[in-house]
Amino acid sequence: MNWKTDKKASAISMGSISSSVIILDIDHKADKKSRRFRNIQLTIFLSGLSVFAQLYLFQPLLPTVAKDFKTSIGDSSWLVSSSTLGMALGLFFFAFKSDSFSRKKQMLFALLASSCLTIASAWIESLPLLIAMGVVKGFVIAGVSAVALAYITEEVQASVIGLAISMYLNGNTIGGMSGRMIATVLDGEIGWRNTVLIIGMGSLILALIFWKYFPDSRFHQPQKIDFTLKVKQMKNFASDSYMLRLYFVAFLIMGTFVSIYNYLTFRLESPPFSMNHLFIAFIFLMYTLGVVGTTIVGRLSERMEQRRILQVCIVLMLVGVLLLLSPRLFIVMIGLALLTLSFFGAHTMASKMVALHAQEAKSTATSLYWLFYYFGSALLGSGSGYFLHATSWSYFILLLGIVVLISYFLSLRKMKVI
């Protein structure tokens, strides 16, 4: 009896020790040396890769799709704008609801559902239906972007949050760049439908890897959000002239940036350039300059006035846009490089100013920023396409030059960060 009792007591004691170890482990956020942190880094990178490869999938395919559906440049551009419009609507929705869901389940659903929608897009024969599917896909994809940074700040030690965030942002940048490059190359070889199918299948594989290796949240419990409070916070930010100017700056510069990349392929395929699709694909390597622009602005913002940095970036954007008027490829490439570098710098600075100005409810303030940002992509991105179809490349560039100039005037008024 004593031996059995001792054995039982020993088992209970060991169970208590195990429980203590588990509780102790749960109480500690992921550090740089842990396997959990490496899994977070890998999967958060893959999530960004998948999201942005799918979000702008149709951008380099617009000339082919326009020919296939026998439609105008403006109509075909809605294949890109529909996704970004859906993204804007999704981010607005998740601003109210994302804290009510499990982080992993929300992100996993978004990755799996968007992959399936992309795969299904390859068989859609109706342009309006394909555009409608783009809205749904963008809405679903927002489920990743809405909580990725929140998950990182909740689950990772403060000393390596920056490292984890940079992995996610690099995934965004590389996903957007590689998705466009792969789509451009494959489109010329196997057609746009097979291209969409392959990228959709690749995204599905990334989603399955995410499912297996992405760690569950330890520091987030789903909870209800006060809807009335959220609306009040949004009204306060929307009535703040400082924030409103920054929101419109985001709308205008993003709309300009997407417009250029939407329609530059049309321009380069036509005389006087008449470029092959393989050479056009490498143009999307310009996106690597986005990382450079973000890094430069991040460092300068510690030593210079933020408003001045924003203004300089916008002026450089304007110069980059105007250089695209040139009939010489070398000058066009310089203009595109300058535009890309300065856009990411301006976007980084504007988003940082929004976050710093918001003394509380920062997530609401940044949600509104992203709402304007993606609405600019959708509305200006397609609207400028109709303008290009009705006029010419020169008038199109001049229109975008005026848009950038307006964003500069919006930044002129003193913006003092509280």
Secondary structure, DSSP 8 states (H G I E B T S, - for coil): -HHHHHHHHHHHHHHHHHHHHHHHHHTS-B-TTSHHHHHHHHHHHHHHHHHHHHHTTTGGGHHHHHHHHT--HHHHHHHHHHHHHHHHHHHHHHHHHGGGS-HHHHHHHHHHHHHHHHHHHTT---HHHHHHHHHHHHHHHHHHHTTHHHHHHHHB-GGGHHHHHHHHHHHHHHHHHHHHHHHHHHHHHH-HHHHHHHHHHHHHHHHHHHHHHS---SS-------HHHHHHHHHHHHT-HHHHHHHHHHHHHHHHHHHHHHHHHHHHHSTTT---HHHHHGGGGGGHHHHHHHHHHHHHTTTS-HHHHHHHHHHHHHHHHHHTT-SSHHHHHHHHHHHHHHHHHHHHHHHHHHHHH-SS-HHHHHHHHHHHHHHHHHHHHHHHHHHHHHS-HHHHHHHHHHHHHHHHHHHHS-----
